[in-house]
């Protein structure tokens, strides 16, 4: 069952009784939710069962012989006195924790017997359990206490999510029964307890017995706090079932964690784990979204306290970033980074290229002494330790690339080795230097590195890692790292003067956080973010996230599978009918491309065509579409039905010199009348090569082929070039048909008037509601297309649809 999973995850041994009890409790909760068992009985039985098993576990700790305790837990006395002390500490911790779980179980068991004052009884049990648990945890062997600075940082990092949990509790707690002060205290208490439990289960020592026991105590207190906040009669309502899982799970984990702590003798396991950060961010956010959804679904608007709690979550987040940045800049941490990085790159110092030399032309080597320049204003310290900047931008030639990558991975590993890793990697890619020679490229990179060193912090690492850019490793948090990325874009933007020539360079920056992930993973994430920045137009900073990786992996899959799709017969066409809005009779159809990939599923043109353009496959796809559409049009024209077929063509293919001749050859091959074919071109891409587009459209019209302008935007430039384009149809979207956000009348009236003056017929596309259809007809659009009229379908289905309109055949 679901409640048994934490035992298999946290304590994979000796958890069979706990798993059985949790499964039974889960069945009881389901029975109570289905009204098969009274909820008061469920609470009593579940609390009693959990307290009984946990009490048995804890009572045995007083008589079991423990492992040797840590020297830090044993006073400096003779061995006999130390053994007596160990037995007393073990006995007292077990007795106190045993009494705590018994008190919690009794509180849950006696609630059904309390007619009035259940809240007082629950608060009393909560207070007793908290006091006994705290005393037991303090006597638990080997309870490590981190330094005050680390505790402060952990407190600040947990404050934001804790406020989010408190806000969720404020929204979920009953509004009409609890007074505002009591509701606020309960919400803050639940938020603090929930966040403390998450910290215990997600910390770097989350698998240790002490941490599991601590988390179990916090879960137990959370369950009792939930019962205390419920309106009377609490044990009789379904809401009481929400308190059963944390109450029972907390008691069982308390016993198991205490046993593991005793077995370990108080020594925390050195597992080398990093903090698992995602539960502390995802779970509060998910609960807050759920609470907000229920609040809006109930028709309640946010009150003043909700707004104050939401605002209160912002300062801890800002303070956390500032504290991380300050901690990263402390001398001790920077010295640790220097020691790790220095050992890893000491043997690579001789790889410095000439363009990293000092302004006087001196190129440093390991033999130059302790003050040799590394080319970016840093020096090699005499003790063999180097700062991040001393790693220097390495050569970006193909031969030195592996060394640069290794140095970069070493620097990332030095960040990840600290107890609370924080930092970021920025991969900078420079575009625009493809046509210059190697010497000019090195000079350009040297100037780019000089500009980068002027904006990064003194302790940041700047190193070469690719053939067209460099990398920056900073110890700042993600927000400050993103700000550093924007400053780098600004610094790299001005033109570069190289040997009398002026070179303009664009930069694309990928950003990835260093938060416990391995160095290779961080480098891969930054590379994916950099590729995304290139795809979106360059001169931008892109932040890595999981959705970004899914998009890029999807893009790589498309690029791998698309070549050869035509030969494999994976392409298909669907057809969307076009109707006369006055008579609602079909007059034509538009051919729409679909890629039925056996690996990727159905791929639409919006995702397919950009990949095809990058792979230079657009011409192959579009000529396949034109050929298949004309063949289908010939089949539909065998009878007396007069329909036209619209085919989309990119401006890149339309402007090829032989487009008109090839289109005429296709029409002749299938015996299709030219006036039955409509060639559509998208208006946003026409302006780039307007003169050639006009010539090709005029050539098509000379054949008798009708032309259409798709995606018309009704902007000033669009209206200006409309008079030059030889078109027969103008296709407008629903944004021109409906009312505008500023309250002004729709622009479709203006477009229809312009079309009438130019002799162009208007087609309203993407009509998805009857109101849009009626609005387009009322405005004067002659034709319509969209889901509200007819959906795209296969040729057979569309032909059957045409048969429903006998008047369309003449």
JOSUL-V28540 format. One record per helix or strand. SS is the DSSP state (alpha for helix, beta for strand). FROM is the first residue (numbers start at 1). LEN is the number of residues. If there is no record, write none. Layout:
SS,FROM,LEN ; SS,FROM,LEN
//
This chain:
alpha,2,9 ; alpha,16,18 ; alpha,39,23 ; alpha,71,3 ; alpha,79,35 ; alpha,118,21 ; alpha,148,25 ; alpha,180,23 ; alpha,209,21 ; alpha,234,3 ; alpha,238,26 ; alpha,278,20 ; alpha,304,25 ; alpha,331,21 ; alpha,354,3 ; alpha,366,3 ; beta,373,1 ; beta,379,1 ; alpha,388,4 ; alpha,398,19 ; beta,424,8 ; alpha,438,18 ; beta,461,6 ; beta,469,6 ; alpha,478,16 ; beta,496,3 ; beta,501,3 ; beta,506,8 ; alpha,519,17 ; beta,540,4 ; alpha,546,17 ; beta,571,10 ; beta,586,12 ; beta,601,4 ; alpha,605,10 ; alpha,618,19 ; beta,641,1 ; beta,644,5 ; alpha,651,4 ; alpha,659,12 ; alpha,674,3 ; beta,677,6 ; alpha,683,3 ; alpha,687,17 ; beta,706,7 ; alpha,716,7 ; beta,729,4 ; alpha,734,4 ; alpha,748,11 ; beta,761,4 ; alpha,770,10 ; beta,783,2 ; beta,793,1 ; alpha,795,9 ; alpha,806,3 ; beta,809,1
//
